[in-house]
Amino acid sequence: MAGMTDIRPPRFLDACRRKPVDKTPVWLMRQAGRYMAEYRELRKDYGMLDLIHEPKLACQVTMQPIDAFDLDAAIIFADILPPLEGLGLKVGFEAGEGPIVYNAVRDEAAIKSLKDPDIQETTWFTLEAIKLVRQQLDPRGIPLIGFSGAPFTLASYSVEGGSSKDFILTKRLMMGRPDLWKQLMDKLTTLVGGYLKAQAEAGAQALQIFDTWAGLLGPADYARFALPYNRAIVQEAKTAGVPVIYFSTGTDGMLELAAQTGADVIGVDWRIDLAEAWRRIGPEFAIQGNLDPTCLLADWPAVEERTAAVLDSAGGRPGHIFNLGHGVLRETSVEQVTRLVDFVHQYQVKPGA
Amino acid sequence: MAGMTDIRPPRFLDACRRKPVDKTPVWLMRQAGRYMAEYRELRKDYGMLDLIHEPKLACQVTMQPIDAFDLDAAIIFADILPPLEGLGLKVGFEAGEGPIVYNAVRDEAAIKSLKDPDIQETTWFTLEAIKLVRQQLDPRGIPLIGFSGAPFTLASYSVEGGSSKDFILTKRLMMGRPDLWKQLMDKLTTLVGGYLKAQAEAGAQALQIFDTWAGLLGPADYARFALPYNRAIVQEAKTAGVPVIYFSTGTDGMLELAAQTGADVIGVDWRIDLAEAWRRIGPEFAIQGNLDPTCLLADWPAVEERTAAVLDSAGGRPGHIFNLGHGVLRETSVEQVTRLVDFVHQYQVKPGA
């Protein structure tokens, strides 16, 4: 593991731009979280939203995995829901239920009454946390990733009022009232575009868009009801001059559409071979992924085998950022994460793999 | 809708063999179920397992959608879990929890103690129900589909003890103890192969394999830990001389592997364009799917548009069986199902679509 005073080569940002790097860069979605004792300790005193709303605490949590593992990027500790507060939505996290939107948006009146937020004011805590984190990361040469939920995924939470199995209310609104859907998505697109840009201006050196629920849609519905808004936010985020990563799950049947978002990096889940995914999105994109996060719960040989397979599939070509295919599971052991990160850095791609 | 005395052309079975048909055949996964008042009425007096264990009741439920809609195939009313009872597992269905295996199989001792079932004895109720249904269907020329869960999906339920979000226990066993996994899968493969064949011998004219959880796996793990067993059961089922359908979800990044099961028909979910899926599996397969079941909850124009898109994507080529991309949702209205089935039969594919 790198000492605190080493300056790291900019391999994560270089890989986002498909420049050659000394080692494959690695970071992990949900790298700060319940699998770490330091995080669980903090959560005894603070709720999830407390940690997000207090910049010093958000900074502290962001740094926990950076201090513990040899990671090539940090991601600001936040969640995709709090920016919705700027629209007038009340969000929360309840044990066993996950994220909640208490005043779900399900009709024209609710959509029309959504506020136009002043991003600087309504997301100040995350923007401030970004500044604090940068002060700690800069001496170590580790870049910081900002992020947002994609408009479709945020719309899904806003309409359902939380997570759901089939997202019936969302899809009924989307399919049955495309006029209202557009109104809702336009508001979310303005919010997300502004929020991403504000994060870059506050110091985020890359931006990731999480479209967790995109895989609920068939390709034609994705192309019509989600993609145009993703294109708009990517375009807006890119004006800040930082690389943009678009991550979605369950979309392996329509990866070509994910690439049409225009992001610099496409994040893929583990349900597809990485080389096949890269072939389908095309060589002009960098790619991020895609180890099955569940394998970290098996013994090390199972992790090593699958990690090597991901790296061999990427074949050492510039533009691969190693990550999981989804977030770190809370049952993961920190020892496995340590070994994983170090293994990625040390691995030599097999010739001809 | 066809009268009770009409004899239907064998368009479903012909399509399974990629023969030309007069109209696109249509049936719906979970076409018998809670969205129908007749079914809800029966469930006031009987639990799910009661209906499955009593052949007359299973026959009655199987026929409910056949009497209500102009469907081209019936599917025997049963569930993927009861055959596990033959291995010594205790299964049940609890409100709000879904399927349960009370004595989950998680270690070597549990796997070794699984019984070798006498299929005729342990699944007699479904085999008997098949015979009863055939008596009612034959005069109408409607074929009957038998089915089973795939070994991987059954293993997932057996190890977890029910449904799960990440299927950690299953994947930990699979990845960490491939030797035990093979023992478990071998037993399930013998069970499923025998059960499928017994259904065909009892009168099922086609067999569908449900691999609901296959999309939990990355392609390499699927190829190693699920596919060989799927190939074995397909091979065994085919010796009965009836067409075999392999359906999985979340597998759009590895459809080529689904085709390697050797099934005659590949069922696909709605997360991929049907023409693209067909191109990837190859013209030597028939294809089944793939309307997003959620769209049936929107108004009719939304259903019509998406149904036409599926049919245009299939392009009228022999070998397309219309179905949803997953089961009918319980919130679906019977009026929408009636219109859907009739629309599929009447639709003329757009030239050049």
Interface residues (C-beta under 8 A of the other chain):
Chain A: D166 F167 I168 K171 R172 M175 G176 G215 L216 L217 G218 P219 A220 D221 G250 T251 D252 G253 M254 L255 D269 W270 R271 I272 D273 E276 A277 N290 D292 P293 T294 C295 L297 A298 D299 A302 R306 A309 G325 L329 E331
Chain B: D166 F167 I168 K171 R172 M175 G176 G215 L216 L217 G218 P219 A220 D221 G250 T251 D252 G253 M254 L255 D269 W270 R271 I272 D273 E276 A277 N290 D292 P293 T294 C295 L297 A298 D299 A302 R306 A309 G325 L329 E331
